Every structure is written in C-alpha cells, then in structure tokens.
Amino acid sequence: MIEHTCMHFCALYESLGTEIDKLSTEEPQSIINSKDKKRLDHRLMEPLEHEFIKLNFVETANHIYGELVGIRDRLEHGSDLNAATLLEKMRALQRLIVQKMMELKFAYIPSPNDKYFEQQYLFGEKVDLRFEEARQEIKDSGNCFAAELYTACVFHLIRILEHGLRSIANATNVVITDKKQVIPLEYGDWNKVLDAIDGKITAARALPNNAAKGDLIKRYSEASDRLMWARDQWRNDIAHTRTRFSLDGAKDVFERTKSLMQFLAETLDKPW
C-alpha cells in the first residue's frame, strides 16, 4: 500500500541525501573501498530498487531505474570507482527522483479516519479468526471509509454480512434449492437462505426443551432477525443502487455490521 511505500521510500531518500553530503567532503579522486561499496549497495541502493519496483518505476520511469541499476553495477564491479564519479551519479539519481515525485499524486488521510486504513482487526481478533474469508472485505471496508468512499464502504460491509449469513446457514445445515435442484449456498439469494434458516429454527423449537436448546434458539433467531433487518435496511438499496451513503450513514452501518459479526462469532461457538 501507499502508506508503506511512502514511509520506507522517504527514509531511503533521506539516506541518499546523507550519503551525498558525506561524499561531497571526500577527496574527489579517492577510491571508494570495498567495505563502503558493499554498505552503500546493501543498505541503500538495493532497498531503493525494491521501492522503485513498488512504485512501478521499472515501467513508468525506466530512466530512473536504469540510473539506479548503473550505480549498483559500478558499486559491485567498479574497482576504480572514485568519490567524484559516485557523487555525480548519486546526485543525478537524486535529481531524477525529485522530478518524478513532483509528477506523482499521493493521498493523505487525515485523522480520525486514518485509524481505519490498512487495519486487519477492525472487527476484533475473534471475527478475524472465525471469518477468514471475510478478512479482505473487512480491511477493504476500512480503507474505503478512510478514503471517504462511503458507499463503497457499505458495499464491502454487505459482502461481509454475506459471509455471516453463509456461516449461520452452514451451522444449521440448510439446503438451498432453485427450480427443485439443490444449489451451492453462495448461489442462493438472501431471501431463500434466511427462509431456510428460519425453517431450521422452527423445527428446533419442536424438540424437547432444555436450557441449552433455549439459549441456542434465541441466539440463532436473533442472528437471523438481525441479518433480515440488514437486508431490508441496506443490502437491497446497495444492490439496486437506490441510495448513496454519507459519513454518518456509513459509520452507522460499519458499527452495526461489526456488532453483528462479533455476535455471530460468539454464536458459532455454540454448535447447532
């Protein structure tokens, strides 16, 4: 992500400036010793090359990438490399970097939205462990919220709830059919899946009473009811482009989805 690229790249650019300052104090014709060449290559030039690859300079700024590769080659094979020659090449690389960075666009995420950016455990570690397939959706929802793409954020939140819906359906062993044929759960629409879950809950109520059964039915019924509410409140509107979401609307959906997924993670610890 841009966050990490900028952080490491800026530190390396500062190190490049420091090394240029050091070289400018050396005797121009003094030969760079093998220890310093190895240090410059491994601690500065090689990491810079990795950052150039992340920034796609190989394709979009091959003249800069080529300059870097040339310096690395001289550091590795140039036995007579002197301070003046290395200084000239490093200054040229620095100028090219500055020119290129002036062309690039970077996004700034101000507080407090930055706390949602590139976060793995936005819904807590238990949700992360229980809903492995939803991990990327959770991270994407936070990134969209951080970037003020609030409708896109809600879109990812609905996809997270889809994983929650399937988990309850799998836990209750529901079977979905279409035109009298059994179909994979992921191809069943929300109405069919929720109806099938409610059918399982209704059947469970006919079983002999005990405290564990009563608690289980209550939890799974609440899970089904909350998913049905989410379907009616958000899912249909997002799916059919009926509305767009503002900061407050998206934050409300985010917090409710987080709460529901945490509830589902706890509920699924109690086998059906």
Disulfide bonds with the S-S distance in Angstrom:
none
